[in-house]
Amino acid sequence: MQPCERLTAKETQVAMLVWEGLTNREIARIVGTTEQVVKNYLRNVFDKLGVWTRLELALFVANHGGSRWGHPLSEPCGGRALTGDCAVVCSTQR
């Protein structure tokens, strides 16, 4: 199992939004939760992917497909309008 396949849909969504450059506050507003919950998601993502910072996370996503790395289940990928749950796409790693 690839590291990105271990993420939940919400963790993938949060990782993608970090890659897009959003702050925790902006991510919380999009996901419909609090900044503290976003921090919890990020801590889990960091642990699962073996990264230590938001920059490392953004670089991980960029190096593993960028916008193709995760995509909403119900709508096409699209910048800051990403609101649906995300599915992990690791086809380049299989």
C-alpha positions as protocol buffer text, in pm:
chain_id: "A"
residue {
  index: 1
  type: MET
  ca { x: 0 y: 0 z: 0 }
}
residue {
  index: 2
  type: GLN
  ca { x: 136 y: 337 z: -103 }
}
residue {
  index: 3
  type: PRO
  ca { x: 148 y: 614 z: 161 }
}
residue {
  index: 4
  type: CYS
  ca { x: -117 y: 821 z: -18 }
}
residue {
  index: 5
  type: GLU
  ca { x: -355 y: 523 z: -14 }
}
residue {
  index: 6
  type: ARG
  ca { x: -354 y: 531 z: 367 }
}
residue {
  index: 7
  type: LEU
  ca { x: -523 y: 872 z: 382 }
}
residue {
  index: 8
  type: THR
  ca { x: -893 y: 914 z: 443 }
}
residue {
  index: 9
  type: ALA
  ca { x: -1100 y: 1117 z: 199 }
}
residue {
  index: 10
  type: LYS
  ca { x: -1093 y: 1422 z: 430 }
}
residue {
  index: 11
  type: GLU
  ca { x: -717 y: 1391 z: 486 }
}
residue {
  index: 12
  type: THR
  ca { x: -667 y: 1382 z: 109 }
}
residue {
  index: 13
  type: GLN
  ca { x: -891 y: 1685 z: 66 }
}
residue {
  index: 14
  type: VAL
  ca { x: -697 y: 1878 z: 332 }
}
residue {
  index: 15
  type: ALA
  ca { x: -363 y: 1779 z: 174 }
}
residue {
  index: 16
  type: MET
  ca { x: -482 y: 1901 z: -166 }
}
residue {
  index: 17
  type: LEU
  ca { x: -599 y: 2232 z: -19 }
}
residue {
  index: 18
  type: VAL
  ca { x: -259 y: 2280 z: 150 }
}
residue {
  index: 19
  type: TRP
  ca { x: -96 y: 2212 z: -187 }
}
residue {
  index: 20
  type: GLU
  ca { x: -322 y: 2482 z: -335 }
}
residue {
  index: 21
  type: GLY
  ca { x: -186 y: 2728 z: -78 }
}
residue {
  index: 22
  type: LEU
  ca { x: -485 y: 2771 z: 152 }
}
residue {
  index: 23
  type: THR
  ca { x: -450 y: 2855 z: 521 }
}
residue {
  index: 24
  type: ASN
  ca { x: -595 y: 2637 z: 797 }
}
residue {
  index: 25
  type: ARG
  ca { x: -875 y: 2891 z: 841 }
}
residue {
  index: 26
  type: GLU
  ca { x: -964 y: 2878 z: 469 }
}
residue {
  index: 27
  type: ILE
  ca { x: -947 y: 2498 z: 470 }
}
residue {
  index: 28
  type: ALA
  ca { x: -1174 y: 2481 z: 776 }
}
residue {
  index: 29
  type: ARG
  ca { x: -1431 y: 2701 z: 603 }
}
residue {
  index: 30
  type: ILE
  ca { x: -1427 y: 2482 z: 289 }
}
residue {
  index: 31
  type: VAL
  ca { x: -1437 y: 2152 z: 478 }
}
residue {
  index: 32
  type: GLY
  ca { x: -1700 y: 2283 z: 719 }
}
residue {
  index: 33
  type: THR
  ca { x: -1509 y: 2234 z: 1041 }
}
residue {
  index: 34
  type: THR
  ca { x: -1280 y: 2420 z: 1282 }
}
residue {
  index: 35
  type: GLU
  ca { x: -915 y: 2514 z: 1248 }
}
residue {
  index: 36
  type: GLN
  ca { x: -832 y: 2270 z: 1531 }
}
residue {
  index: 37
  type: VAL
  ca { x: -987 y: 1980 z: 1338 }
}
residue {
  index: 38
  type: VAL
  ca { x: -784 y: 2084 z: 1031 }
}
residue {
  index: 39
  type: LYS
  ca { x: -469 y: 2077 z: 1248 }
}
residue {
  index: 40
  type: ASN
  ca { x: -564 y: 1725 z: 1358 }
}
residue {
  index: 41
  type: TYR
  ca { x: -610 y: 1617 z: 996 }
}
residue {
  index: 42
  type: LEU
  ca { x: -271 y: 1768 z: 910 }
}
residue {
  index: 43
  type: ARG
  ca { x: -98 y: 1590 z: 1199 }
}
residue {
  index: 44
  type: ASN
  ca { x: -243 y: 1259 z: 1075 }
}
residue {
  index: 45
  type: VAL
  ca { x: -142 y: 1334 z: 716 }
}
residue {
  index: 46
  type: PHE
  ca { x: 212 y: 1429 z: 822 }
}
residue {
  index: 47
  type: ASP
  ca { x: 247 y: 1102 z: 1014 }
}
residue {
  index: 48
  type: LYS
  ca { x: 106 y: 886 z: 735 }
}
residue {
  index: 49
  type: LEU
  ca { x: 317 y: 1046 z: 460 }
}
residue {
  index: 50
  type: GLY
  ca { x: 634 y: 1093 z: 665 }
}
residue {
  index: 51
  type: VAL
  ca { x: 653 y: 1471 z: 624 }
}
residue {
  index: 52
  type: TRP
  ca { x: 714 y: 1734 z: 891 }
}
residue {
  index: 53
  type: THR
  ca { x: 582 y: 2062 z: 747 }
}
residue {
  index: 54
  type: ARG
  ca { x: 315 y: 2209 z: 519 }
}
residue {
  index: 55
  type: LEU
  ca { x: 588 y: 2281 z: 263 }
}
residue {
  index: 56
  type: GLU
  ca { x: 699 y: 1917 z: 262 }
}
residue {
  index: 57
  type: LEU
  ca { x: 335 y: 1811 z: 226 }
}
residue {
  index: 58
  type: ALA
  ca { x: 284 y: 2048 z: -68 }
}
residue {
  index: 59
  type: LEU
  ca { x: 601 y: 1917 z: -232 }
}
residue {
  index: 60
  type: PHE
  ca { x: 489 y: 1556 z: -172 }
}
residue {
  index: 61
  type: VAL
  ca { x: 156 y: 1624 z: -345 }
}
residue {
  index: 62
  type: ALA
  ca { x: 329 y: 1811 z: -630 }
}
residue {
  index: 63
  type: ASN
  ca { x: 581 y: 1529 z: -680 }
}
residue {
  index: 64
  type: HIS
  ca { x: 307 y: 1265 z: -684 }
}
residue {
  index: 65
  type: GLY
  ca { x: 80 y: 1412 z: -947 }
}
residue {
  index: 66
  type: GLY
  ca { x: -36 y: 1748 z: -814 }
}
residue {
  index: 67
  type: SER
  ca { x: -397 y: 1799 z: -922 }
}
residue {
  index: 68
  type: ARG
  ca { x: -415 y: 1433 z: -1035 }
}
residue {
  index: 69
  type: TRP
  ca { x: -311 y: 1308 z: -688 }
}
residue {
  index: 70
  type: GLY
  ca { x: -657 y: 1349 z: -538 }
}
residue {
  index: 71
  type: HIS
  ca { x: -993 y: 1434 z: -687 }
}
residue {
  index: 72
  type: PRO
  ca { x: -1347 y: 1487 z: -560 }
}
residue {
  index: 73
  type: LEU
  ca { x: -1576 y: 1190 z: -599 }
}
residue {
  index: 74
  type: SER
  ca { x: -1875 y: 1393 z: -712 }
}
residue {
  index: 75
  type: GLU
  ca { x: -1727 y: 1676 z: -917 }
}
residue {
  index: 76
  type: PRO
  ca { x: -1420 y: 1747 z: -1132 }
}
residue {
  index: 77
  type: CYS
  ca { x: -1108 y: 1879 z: -966 }
}
residue {
  index: 78
  type: GLY
  ca { x: -1110 y: 2253 z: -960 }
}
residue {
  index: 79
  type: GLY
  ca { x: -892 y: 2491 z: -766 }
}
residue {
  index: 80
  type: ARG
  ca { x: -1031 y: 2643 z: -450 }
}
residue {
  index: 81
  type: ALA
  ca { x: -1385 y: 2520 z: -521 }
}
residue {
  index: 82
  type: LEU
  ca { x: -1282 y: 2171 z: -408 }
}
residue {
  index: 83
  type: THR
  ca { x: -1554 y: 2079 z: -160 }
}
residue {
  index: 84
  type: GLY
  ca { x: -1641 y: 1712 z: -216 }
}
residue {
  index: 85
  type: ASP
  ca { x: -1470 y: 1415 z: -62 }
}
residue {
  index: 86
  type: CYS
  ca { x: -1149 y: 1323 z: -238 }
}
residue {
  index: 87
  type: ALA
  ca { x: -1036 y: 985 z: -361 }
}
residue {
  index: 88
  type: VAL
  ca { x: -669 y: 904 z: -366 }
}
residue {
  index: 89
  type: VAL
  ca { x: -513 y: 855 z: -706 }
}
residue {
  index: 90
  type: CYS
  ca { x: -180 y: 673 z: -697 }
}
residue {
  index: 91
  type: SER
  ca { x: -185 y: 519 z: -1043 }
}
residue {
  index: 92
  type: THR
  ca { x: 166 y: 649 z: -1120 }
}
residue {
  index: 93
  type: GLN
  ca { x: 299 y: 448 z: -823 }
}
residue {
  index: 94
  type: ARG
  ca { x: 143 y: 109 z: -912 }
}
